[in-house]
Amino acid sequence: MLDPVPAMDAPERSQVWAEVLLIVEPHLRRGETLMLTVRHGLTELNRDQRVGGQIDVPLLPEGREQAEVARQAFEGTAFDVVISSPMERAVETAAIVTGVPSSE
C-alpha cells in the first residue's frame, strides 16, 4: 500500500492514519462472524520500496507506532482468534494490535 502522506514525519503520519482508520461497530446477527485483517507495520524493506516476501525482517520503530495506532483503533474489540504469518513483522504487529503475546 502506498503511503498517502509520505512527506510527514512519523508522529504526524500516525495521526493521519489514526483518522483514516474508521471503525464501525457491526451489528452481527446470531451465527455471523466478523473477520478483521491488518497488514504488518513498516519494515526496512517496505520503507526502501524493496520486496520483502519471505525475508524475515522486523518492524521499524515507525512500524511499531503504526501497530499501536491500529491497537488504539480496535480498543475494546474482543478477539476470539488471532491468526498471523510466522514472519517476525506479522507476529509483532499482531501482538501489538491485539495485546495478545505471541504463543510461539
C-alpha positions, 0 to 999 in steps of 0.5 A: 500500500502506498503511503498517502502522506509520505512527506510527514514525519512519523508522529504526524503520519500516525495521526493521519492514519489514526483518522483514516482508520474508521471503525464501525461497530457491526451489528452481527446477527446470531451465527455471523462472524466478523473477520478483521485483517491488518497488514504488518507495520513498516519494515526496512524493506517496505520503507526502501520500496524493496520486496520483502516476501519471505525475508524475515525482517522486523518492524521499524520503530515507525512500524511499531507506532503504526501497530499501536495506532491500529491497537488504539483503533480496535480498543475494546474489540474482543478477539476470539482468534488471532491468526498471523504469518510466522514472519517476525513483522506479522507476529509483532504487529499482531501482538501489538494490535491485539495485546495478545503475546505471541504463543510461539 
